[in-house]
Each structure stands twice: as structure tokens, then as C-alpha cells.
Amino acid sequence: MNGQTRYSDSDALLVVDVQNDFCPGGALAVPEGDHVIPAIMNFAPRFQHVIMTQDWHTEDHSSFASSHANKTAYETIFMPYGEQVLWPKHCVQGTPGAEFHKDLHLPQTELIIRKGFHPLVDSYSAFYENDRRTPTGLGGYLRERGIRRLFLTGLATDFCVTYSALDARREGLAAVLVEDACRAINLNGSLARAKSALVGAGALIARSDNL
């Protein structure tokens, strides 16, 4: 452990969507997406509880630009649940792009939450679908296990990681976004907006070497 703090039984590490399609060469590559892996691997041994999420879309998912006539990736449309960015087809169930990156080795992971598998609603957060009503079950799991504080890492900072942190706060948990273990898409200023939302919700933004 090199003298580093080992976190308590009421803390958990959440590793968000470190999958091939979000890493360099993937269908929706986050710049330097694979750079989060060494930081996560270095940080993870400090936790008794590690949880991962996995984007898990159907072939014709409604969040894909290819599912809408005359639409292109990164356009915004309105769905019954609100505004939705249209993405390149990515993390389709059972494909290599949906697999976790081969260098991410976290055998101590105790739970994997698959999200985004409902064809008509996207899911950024580890806690709720984008309709803001349909739970993934993570909130209940954390309550049952007595988790009170969540440290968030992974991809992408300004979408799935931030949405998960905001919902952690909504669930009454303390939330810490570990900035050096995340990377952002930064779509039209989305990173600055995400950081502002996090601060406004009472989440902390920190680096792993300062925790």
C-alpha cells in the first residue's frame, strides 16, 4: 500500500464504463480514455468495495444516430424523457467494443451494473436511466451494504461519471470524483458544465494523490 490510506468499509470505488469502445480506436473513443487505467489500478487496492458499470446497448438503441433518419452523431434530439445526444453506435451487447479494456484488471470487483439496455431510453448514470425514474438497483445495493461515500472514476467525466456522481448525491451519499482517473469527451463545453453541476451538488473533485 506504500503508506496510502485504506478506505473504510463504508466507502466504495465506482469504475464507470472503461470499455473498448470508449478507448482509443473504439467507436466512441474518449481522448486518452485508456489513460485512466493506471490511475484506477493504483487507486483500487485502497478499497474494500469496488463496483463497475458497463454500457450495454441493443443493436438499434434509440440513442444511436443510426437509429434516426437524417440524423448524424452528436446532434441533439428530444425524446419523451427529454434532451438526448445522438451517439455513434457503441457498446452493443456481446460485441468486442462492449468488453472491458484488457488492461483493466480488477478481480476484487463485487458488482457489475449493466446500463443502457432498454432500447428506448439511454442511461448515463450508474443509478438511474435518463428518464430519471427507472433505477438500476445500485442505490439499494449500496444502502444494503452500508456504503455512505462513493469515489468515482472512469469514462467519460462529463457524461456517465458526472451523472453518476450527481445521482449519488441525490441518494444521500458523499461523492468524490477522482479527476486523474477520469477523461472527458468535452462536447460543446460539457466538461465545464459538468464540473459546475458537481460543485453545486456538493460533490468533491480531487486527485488520487491528494486523497
C-alpha atoms as an extended CHARMM CRD file, in Angstrom:
* protein
*
       211  EXT
         1         1  MET       CA              0.0000000000        0.0000000000        0.0000000000  PROA      1               0.0000000000
         2         2  ASN       CA              3.0740000000        2.3070000000        0.1990000000  PROA      2               0.0000000000
         3         3  GLY       CA              1.6130000000        4.1080000000        3.2020000000  PROA      3               0.0000000000
         4         4  GLN       CA             -1.5250000000        5.1570000000        1.3650000000  PROA      4               0.0000000000
         5         5  THR       CA             -4.8350000000        5.4350000000        3.1880000000  PROA      5               0.0000000000
         6         6  ARG       CA             -7.0200000000        2.3420000000        3.0650000000  PROA      6               0.0000000000
         7         7  TYR       CA            -10.6340000000        3.3880000000        2.9410000000  PROA      7               0.0000000000
         8         8  SER       CA            -13.2860000000        2.1850000000        5.3390000000  PROA      8               0.0000000000
         9         9  ASP       CA            -15.9970000000       -0.3960000000        4.8580000000  PROA      9               0.0000000000
        10        10  SER       CA            -18.4810000000        2.4360000000        4.2200000000  PROA      10              0.0000000000
        11        11  ASP       CA            -16.5130000000        3.6840000000        1.1600000000  PROA      11              0.0000000000
        12        12  ALA       CA            -16.7330000000        2.2590000000       -2.3520000000  PROA      12              0.0000000000
        13        13  LEU       CA            -14.9030000000        2.8080000000       -5.6190000000  PROA      13              0.0000000000
        14        14  LEU       CA            -17.0760000000        3.0810000000       -8.7440000000  PROA      14              0.0000000000
        15        15  VAL       CA            -15.3300000000        2.4060000000      -12.0730000000  PROA      15              0.0000000000
        16        16  VAL       CA            -17.5140000000        3.7210000000      -14.8880000000  PROA      16              0.0000000000
        17        17  ASP       CA            -17.5430000000        2.2630000000      -18.4280000000  PROA      17              0.0000000000
        18        18  VAL       CA            -13.8540000000        1.5590000000      -19.0700000000  PROA      18              0.0000000000
        19        19  GLN       CA            -14.7660000000       -0.3450000000      -22.2330000000  PROA      19              0.0000000000
        20        20  ASN       CA            -13.0770000000       -0.7800000000      -25.5850000000  PROA      20              0.0000000000
        21        21  ASP       CA            -15.4710000000        1.4740000000      -27.4800000000  PROA      21              0.0000000000
        22        22  PHE       CA            -14.6480000000        4.3920000000      -25.1630000000  PROA      22              0.0000000000
        23        23  CYS       CA            -10.8840000000        3.9060000000      -25.5020000000  PROA      23              0.0000000000
        24        24  PRO       CA             -8.6060000000        4.8620000000      -28.4340000000  PROA      24              0.0000000000
        25        25  GLY       CA             -9.6730000000        3.0200000000      -31.5790000000  PROA      25              0.0000000000
        26        26  GLY       CA            -13.2160000000        2.4990000000      -30.2720000000  PROA      26              0.0000000000
        27        27  ALA       CA            -16.4730000000        3.6080000000      -31.8190000000  PROA      27              0.0000000000
        28        28  LEU       CA            -16.9220000000        6.4510000000      -29.3120000000  PROA      28              0.0000000000
        29        29  ALA       CA            -13.3580000000        6.9990000000      -28.2000000000  PROA      29              0.0000000000
        30        30  VAL       CA            -12.7960000000        9.4150000000      -25.3310000000  PROA      30              0.0000000000
        31        31  PRO       CA             -9.4770000000       11.2670000000      -25.7900000000  PROA      31              0.0000000000
        32        32  GLU       CA             -6.8400000000        9.4380000000      -23.7220000000  PROA      32              0.0000000000
        33        33  GLY       CA             -9.5610000000        7.1420000000      -22.4330000000  PROA      33              0.0000000000
        34        34  ASP       CA             -7.0970000000        4.3620000000      -21.7320000000  PROA      34              0.0000000000
        35        35  HSD       CA             -5.0020000000        6.6990000000      -19.5780000000  PROA      35              0.0000000000
        36        36  VAL       CA             -7.4580000000        6.2490000000      -16.7220000000  PROA      36              0.0000000000
        37        37  ILE       CA             -6.4670000000        2.6150000000      -16.3000000000  PROA      37              0.0000000000
        38        38  PRO       CA             -3.1100000000        3.0140000000      -14.4810000000  PROA      38              0.0000000000
        39        39  ALA       CA             -4.6440000000        5.5560000000      -12.1020000000  PROA      39              0.0000000000
        40        40  ILE       CA             -7.6080000000        3.2800000000      -11.3520000000  PROA      40              0.0000000000
        41        41  MET       CA             -5.3890000000        0.2320000000      -10.8770000000  PROA      41              0.0000000000
        42        42  ASN       CA             -3.1870000000        2.1730000000       -8.4650000000  PROA      42              0.0000000000
        43        43  PHE       CA             -6.1680000000        3.5360000000       -6.5210000000  PROA      43              0.0000000000
        44        44  ALA       CA             -8.3790000000        0.4390000000       -6.3800000000  PROA      44              0.0000000000
        45        45  PRO       CA             -6.3670000000       -1.5920000000       -3.8040000000  PROA      45              0.0000000000
        46        46  ARG       CA             -7.2500000000        1.0270000000       -1.1920000000  PROA      46              0.0000000000
        47        47  PHE       CA            -10.9030000000       -0.0690000000       -1.2450000000  PROA      47              0.0000000000
        48        48  GLN       CA            -12.7660000000       -2.9620000000        0.2910000000  PROA      48              0.0000000000
        49        49  HSD       CA            -15.6330000000       -2.3910000000       -2.1640000000  PROA      49              0.0000000000
        50        50  VAL       CA            -15.1870000000       -1.9790000000       -5.9360000000  PROA      50              0.0000000000
        51        51  ILE       CA            -18.1200000000       -1.6750000000       -8.3460000000  PROA      51              0.0000000000
        52        52  MET       CA            -18.0090000000       -1.3740000000      -12.1390000000  PROA      52              0.0000000000
        53        53  THR       CA            -20.5100000000       -0.2510000000      -14.7550000000  PROA      53              0.0000000000
        54        54  GLN       CA            -20.8090000000       -1.4780000000      -18.3210000000  PROA      54              0.0000000000
        55        55  ASP       CA            -22.6570000000        0.2640000000      -21.1430000000  PROA      55              0.0000000000
        56        56  TRP       CA            -24.7720000000       -2.4780000000      -22.7390000000  PROA      56              0.0000000000
        57        57  HSD       CA            -26.8360000000       -1.2350000000      -25.6710000000  PROA      57              0.0000000000
        58        58  THR       CA            -29.1560000000       -3.0400000000      -28.0410000000  PROA      58              0.0000000000
        59        59  GLU       CA            -28.2380000000       -3.0410000000      -31.7370000000  PROA      59              0.0000000000
        60        60  ASP       CA            -30.9430000000       -0.4960000000      -32.5680000000  PROA      60              0.0000000000
        61        61  HSD       CA            -30.7510000000        1.6400000000      -29.4460000000  PROA      61              0.0000000000
        62        62  SER       CA            -32.6370000000        4.9320000000      -29.6620000000  PROA      62              0.0000000000
        63        63  SER       CA            -29.5590000000        6.9140000000      -28.5690000000  PROA      63              0.0000000000
        64        64  PHE       CA            -27.6990000000        5.9240000000      -31.7380000000  PROA      64              0.0000000000
        65        65  ALA       CA            -27.7210000000        8.4090000000      -34.6160000000  PROA      65              0.0000000000
        66        66  SER       CA            -28.0730000000        5.4420000000      -36.9690000000  PROA      66              0.0000000000
        67        67  SER       CA            -31.4950000000        4.7210000000      -35.4550000000  PROA      67              0.0000000000
        68        68  HSD       CA            -32.8860000000        8.0540000000      -36.7090000000  PROA      68              0.0000000000
        69        69  ALA       CA            -33.3940000000        9.0530000000      -40.3420000000  PROA      69              0.0000000000
        70        70  ASN       CA            -31.3640000000       12.0640000000      -41.4910000000  PROA      70              0.0000000000
        71        71  LYS       CA            -29.5520000000       12.4240000000      -38.1840000000  PROA      71              0.0000000000
        72        72  THR       CA            -25.8290000000       12.4190000000      -37.5240000000  PROA      72              0.0000000000
        73        73  ALA       CA            -23.7380000000       11.6890000000      -34.4560000000  PROA      73              0.0000000000
        74        74  TYR       CA            -23.6110000000       14.3930000000      -31.7870000000  PROA      74              0.0000000000
        75        75  GLU       CA            -26.8310000000       16.0490000000      -32.8850000000  PROA      75              0.0000000000
        76        76  THR       CA            -29.3590000000       16.6090000000      -30.1230000000  PROA      76              0.0000000000
        77        77  ILE       CA            -32.9840000000       15.4980000000      -30.2830000000  PROA      77              0.0000000000
        78        78  PHE       CA            -35.8410000000       15.4290000000      -27.8040000000  PROA      78              0.0000000000
        79        79  MET       CA            -37.0460000000       12.0810000000      -26.5390000000  PROA      79              0.0000000000
        80        80  PRO       CA            -40.1150000000       11.5210000000      -24.3210000000  PROA      80              0.0000000000
        81        81  TYR       CA            -37.7880000000       11.8150000000      -21.3110000000  PROA      81              0.0000000000
        82        82  GLY       CA            -36.0260000000       14.9870000000      -22.5170000000  PROA      82              0.0000000000
        83        83  GLU       CA            -32.9560000000       16.0760000000      -24.4500000000  PROA      83              0.0000000000
        84        84  GLN       CA            -30.7750000000       13.3140000000      -25.8770000000  PROA      84              0.0000000000
        85        85  VAL       CA            -27.4120000000       13.4870000000      -27.6190000000  PROA      85              0.0000000000
        86        86  LEU       CA            -27.2380000000       11.0530000000      -30.5400000000  PROA      86              0.0000000000
        87        87  TRP       CA            -24.1110000000        8.9310000000      -30.3820000000  PROA      87              0.0000000000
        88        88  PRO       CA            -22.2150000000        6.7330000000      -32.8140000000  PROA      88              0.0000000000
        89        89  LYS       CA            -23.2240000000        3.1050000000      -32.3910000000  PROA      89              0.0000000000
        90        90  HSD       CA            -21.1900000000        1.8010000000      -29.4720000000  PROA      90              0.0000000000
        91        91  CYS       CA            -21.0380000000       -0.8340000000      -26.7130000000  PROA      91              0.0000000000
        92        92  VAL       CA            -23.5330000000       -3.1280000000      -28.4060000000  PROA      92              0.0000000000
        93        93  GLN       CA            -24.3380000000       -6.1570000000      -26.2830000000  PROA      93              0.0000000000
        94        94  GLY       CA            -21.9330000000       -9.0470000000      -26.8100000000  PROA      94              0.0000000000
        95        95  THR       CA            -19.5350000000       -7.1870000000      -29.1210000000  PROA      95              0.0000000000
        96        96  PRO       CA            -15.8080000000       -6.6260000000      -28.5210000000  PROA      96              0.0000000000
        97        97  GLY       CA            -16.4740000000       -2.9070000000      -28.1940000000  PROA      97              0.0000000000
        98        98  ALA       CA            -18.6470000000       -3.5300000000      -25.1430000000  PROA      98              0.0000000000
        99        99  GLU       CA            -15.9480000000       -5.5440000000      -23.3550000000  PROA      99              0.0000000000
       100       100  PHE       CA            -13.8790000000       -4.0220000000      -20.5810000000  PROA      100             0.0000000000
       101       101  HSD       CA            -10.4340000000       -2.8790000000      -21.6730000000  PROA      101             0.0000000000
       102       102  LYS       CA             -7.9920000000       -5.7760000000      -21.4340000000  PROA      102             0.0000000000
       103       103  ASP       CA             -5.5930000000       -3.8230000000      -19.2000000000  PROA      103             0.0000000000
       104       104  LEU       CA             -8.2410000000       -3.1340000000      -16.5770000000  PROA      104             0.0000000000
       105       105  HSD       CA             -7.7640000000       -5.9610000000      -14.1030000000  PROA      105             0.0000000000
       106       106  LEU       CA             -9.9490000000       -5.6290000000      -11.0140000000  PROA      106             0.0000000000
       107       107  PRO       CA            -10.7360000000       -9.1620000000       -9.8130000000  PROA      107             0.0000000000
       108       108  GLN       CA            -11.9120000000       -7.7750000000       -6.4700000000  PROA      108             0.0000000000
       109       109  THR       CA            -14.9430000000       -6.1830000000       -8.1650000000  PROA      109             0.0000000000
       110       110  GLU       CA            -18.0570000000       -7.3020000000       -6.3010000000  PROA      110             0.0000000000
       111       111  LEU       CA            -20.7620000000       -5.9050000000       -8.5930000000  PROA      111             0.0000000000
       112       112  ILE       CA            -21.0990000000       -5.0220000000      -12.2890000000  PROA      112             0.0000000000
       113       113  ILE       CA            -24.0430000000       -2.8180000000      -13.2510000000  PROA      113             0.0000000000
       114       114  ARG       CA            -25.0680000000       -3.0600000000      -16.9080000000  PROA      114             0.0000000000
       115       115  LYS       CA            -26.8930000000        0.0190000000      -18.1450000000  PROA      115             0.0000000000
       116       116  GLY       CA            -28.4290000000        1.3420000000      -21.3420000000  PROA      116             0.0000000000
       117       117  PHE       CA            -30.0190000000       -1.9680000000      -22.2950000000  PROA      117             0.0000000000
       118       118  HSD       CA            -33.5660000000       -0.5530000000      -22.5420000000  PROA      118             0.0000000000
       119       119  PRO       CA            -33.9190000000        0.2410000000      -26.2710000000  PROA      119             0.0000000000
       120       120  LEU       CA            -35.9910000000        3.3980000000      -25.8410000000  PROA      120             0.0000000000
       121       121  VAL       CA            -34.0980000000        5.1850000000      -23.0660000000  PROA      121             0.0000000000
       122       122  ASP       CA            -30.4070000000        5.9360000000      -22.6630000000  PROA      122             0.0000000000
       123       123  SER       CA            -28.5920000000        5.5270000000      -19.3660000000  PROA      123             0.0000000000
       124       124  TYR       CA            -25.6240000000        7.6530000000      -18.3450000000  PROA      124             0.0000000000
       125       125  SER       CA            -25.8750000000        7.2820000000      -14.5910000000  PROA      125             0.0000000000
       126       126  ALA       CA            -24.9850000000        4.1550000000      -12.6610000000  PROA      126             0.0000000000
       127       127  PHE       CA            -28.1130000000        4.8110000000      -10.5750000000  PROA      127             0.0000000000
       128       128  TYR       CA            -30.9100000000        5.8090000000      -12.9660000000  PROA      128             0.0000000000
       129       129  GLU       CA            -31.8530000000        5.6460000000      -16.6100000000  PROA      129             0.0000000000
       130       130  ASN       CA            -32.0560000000        9.0090000000      -18.3830000000  PROA      130             0.0000000000
       131       131  ASP       CA            -35.7780000000        9.2170000000      -17.6700000000  PROA      131             0.0000000000
       132       132  ARG       CA            -34.5780000000        9.9680000000      -14.1040000000  PROA      132             0.0000000000
       133       133  ARG       CA            -37.1320000000        7.4890000000      -12.7230000000  PROA      133             0.0000000000
       134       134  THR       CA            -36.0180000000        3.9700000000      -13.6550000000  PROA      134             0.0000000000
       135       135  PRO       CA            -33.4270000000        2.7160000000      -11.1320000000  PROA      135             0.0000000000
       136       136  THR       CA            -30.5780000000        0.3490000000      -11.9170000000  PROA      136             0.0000000000
       137       137  GLY       CA            -30.6380000000       -1.0840000000       -8.3970000000  PROA      137             0.0000000000
       138       138  LEU       CA            -27.2780000000        0.3760000000       -7.3920000000  PROA      138             0.0000000000
       139       139  GLY       CA            -28.7890000000        2.7030000000       -4.8010000000  PROA      139             0.0000000000
       140       140  GLY       CA            -30.4470000000       -0.1670000000       -2.9750000000  PROA      140             0.0000000000
       141       141  TYR       CA            -27.2980000000       -2.2770000000       -3.1540000000  PROA      141             0.0000000000
       142       142  LEU       CA            -25.2050000000        0.4630000000       -1.5860000000  PROA      142             0.0000000000
       143       143  ARG       CA            -27.7420000000        1.0220000000        1.1760000000  PROA      143             0.0000000000
       144       144  GLU       CA            -27.8470000000       -2.6990000000        1.9550000000  PROA      144             0.0000000000
       145       145  ARG       CA            -24.0570000000       -2.7860000000        2.1600000000  PROA      145             0.0000000000
       146       146  GLY       CA            -23.8300000000        0.3190000000        4.3470000000  PROA      146             0.0000000000
       147       147  ILE       CA            -21.9140000000        2.3900000000        1.7910000000  PROA      147             0.0000000000
       148       148  ARG       CA            -22.0070000000        6.1040000000        2.5740000000  PROA      148             0.0000000000
       149       149  ARG       CA            -19.2920000000        7.5510000000        0.3270000000  PROA      149             0.0000000000
       150       150  LEU       CA            -18.5510000000        6.8700000000       -3.3480000000  PROA      150             0.0000000000
       151       151  PHE       CA            -15.3220000000        7.5930000000       -5.2110000000  PROA      151             0.0000000000
       152       152  LEU       CA            -15.9420000000        7.8380000000       -8.9570000000  PROA      152             0.0000000000
       153       153  THR       CA            -13.5340000000        7.0730000000      -11.7990000000  PROA      153             0.0000000000
       154       154  GLY       CA            -13.7680000000        6.1510000000      -15.4800000000  PROA      154             0.0000000000
       155       155  LEU       CA            -15.3680000000        7.4300000000      -18.6910000000  PROA      155             0.0000000000
       156       156  ALA       CA            -16.4900000000        9.9420000000      -19.5380000000  PROA      156             0.0000000000
       157       157  THR       CA            -16.0970000000       12.6440000000      -16.8870000000  PROA      157             0.0000000000
       158       158  ASP       CA            -18.7300000000       14.9470000000      -18.3430000000  PROA      158             0.0000000000
       159       159  PHE       CA            -21.3950000000       12.3280000000      -19.0150000000  PROA      159             0.0000000000
       160       160  CYS       CA            -21.6160000000        8.9800000000      -17.2390000000  PROA      160             0.0000000000
       161       161  VAL       CA            -19.2250000000        9.8080000000      -14.3940000000  PROA      161             0.0000000000
       162       162  THR       CA            -20.8380000000       13.1510000000      -13.5920000000  PROA      162             0.0000000000
       163       163  TYR       CA            -24.3870000000       11.8240000000      -13.9120000000  PROA      163             0.0000000000
       164       164  SER       CA            -23.4450000000        9.0160000000      -11.5110000000  PROA      164             0.0000000000
       165       165  ALA       CA            -21.9010000000       11.4670000000       -9.0360000000  PROA      165             0.0000000000
       166       166  LEU       CA            -24.9700000000       13.7080000000       -9.1380000000  PROA      166             0.0000000000
       167       167  ASP       CA            -27.2360000000       10.7500000000       -8.5030000000  PROA      167             0.0000000000
       168       168  ALA       CA            -25.0030000000        9.5880000000       -5.6730000000  PROA      168             0.0000000000
       169       169  ARG       CA            -25.6740000000       12.9440000000       -4.0490000000  PROA      169             0.0000000000
       170       170  ARG       CA            -29.3790000000       12.5370000000       -4.8370000000  PROA      170             0.0000000000
       171       171  GLU       CA            -29.2390000000        9.2250000000       -2.9700000000  PROA      171             0.0000000000
       172       172  GLY       CA            -27.7050000000       10.9140000000        0.0630000000  PROA      172             0.0000000000
       173       173  LEU       CA            -24.1620000000        9.6700000000       -0.4910000000  PROA      173             0.0000000000
       174       174  ALA       CA            -20.9730000000       11.6720000000       -0.2960000000  PROA      174             0.0000000000
       175       175  ALA       CA            -19.3890000000       11.7300000000       -3.7760000000  PROA      175             0.0000000000
       176       176  VAL       CA            -15.7720000000       12.3020000000       -4.7820000000  PROA      176             0.0000000000
       177       177  LEU       CA            -14.8340000000       12.4990000000       -8.4690000000  PROA      177             0.0000000000
       178       178  VAL       CA            -11.2150000000       11.3690000000       -8.8620000000  PROA      178             0.0000000000
       179       179  GLU       CA            -10.1370000000       13.6670000000      -11.6550000000  PROA      179             0.0000000000
       180       180  ASP       CA             -6.8850000000       11.9950000000      -12.7370000000  PROA      180             0.0000000000
       181       181  ALA       CA             -8.7360000000        8.6610000000      -13.0610000000  PROA      181             0.0000000000
       182       182  CYS       CA            -11.3170000000       10.1230000000      -15.4800000000  PROA      182             0.0000000000
       183       183  ARG       CA            -11.2550000000       11.5600000000      -19.0010000000  PROA      183             0.0000000000
       184       184  ALA       CA            -13.8560000000       13.7390000000      -20.7450000000  PROA      184             0.0000000000
       185       185  ILE       CA            -15.4770000000       13.9840000000      -24.1660000000  PROA      185             0.0000000000
       186       186  ASN       CA            -15.9640000000       17.7690000000      -23.6910000000  PROA      186             0.0000000000
       187       187  LEU       CA            -18.7610000000       18.1630000000      -26.2090000000  PROA      187             0.0000000000
       188       188  ASN       CA            -19.5760000000       21.8690000000      -26.6740000000  PROA      188             0.0000000000
       189       189  GLY       CA            -18.3430000000       22.8420000000      -23.2330000000  PROA      189             0.0000000000
       190       190  SER       CA            -19.8430000000       19.8360000000      -21.4390000000  PROA      190             0.0000000000
       191       191  LEU       CA            -16.8470000000       19.4100000000      -19.1070000000  PROA      191             0.0000000000
       192       192  ALA       CA            -17.1460000000       22.8990000000      -17.6100000000  PROA      192             0.0000000000
       193       193  ARG       CA            -20.8960000000       22.4430000000      -17.1830000000  PROA      193             0.0000000000
       194       194  ALA       CA            -20.3430000000       19.0820000000      -15.5110000000  PROA      194             0.0000000000
       195       195  LYS       CA            -17.8400000000       20.4780000000      -13.0180000000  PROA      195             0.0000000000
       196       196  SER       CA            -20.1650000000       23.3370000000      -12.1680000000  PROA      196             0.0000000000
       197       197  ALA       CA            -23.0250000000       20.9000000000      -11.5730000000  PROA      197             0.0000000000
       198       198  LEU       CA            -20.8480000000       18.7100000000       -9.3670000000  PROA      198             0.0000000000
       199       199  VAL       CA            -19.7550000000       21.6070000000       -7.1930000000  PROA      199             0.0000000000
       200       200  GLY       CA            -23.3400000000       22.8410000000       -6.9790000000  PROA      200             0.0000000000
       201       201  ALA       CA            -24.4940000000       19.4140000000       -5.7810000000  PROA      201             0.0000000000
       202       202  GLY       CA            -21.8600000000       19.2330000000       -3.0700000000  PROA      202             0.0000000000
       203       203  ALA       CA            -19.6490000000       16.6520000000       -4.7440000000  PROA      203             0.0000000000
       204       204  LEU       CA            -15.8810000000       16.9180000000       -4.3830000000  PROA      204             0.0000000000
       205       205  ILE       CA            -13.3850000000       16.9420000000       -7.2480000000  PROA      205             0.0000000000
       206       206  ALA       CA             -9.9210000000       15.7370000000       -6.2720000000  PROA      206             0.0000000000
       207       207  ARG       CA             -6.8530000000       13.8760000000       -7.4770000000  PROA      207             0.0000000000
       208       208  SER       CA             -5.9790000000       10.4190000000       -6.2040000000  PROA      208             0.0000000000
       209       209  ASP       CA             -2.5940000000       11.5520000000       -4.8790000000  PROA      209             0.0000000000
       210       210  ASN       CA             -4.3330000000       14.1530000000       -2.6990000000  PROA      210             0.0000000000
       211       211  LEU       CA             -6.8810000000       11.8040000000       -1.1550000000  PROA      211             0.0000000000
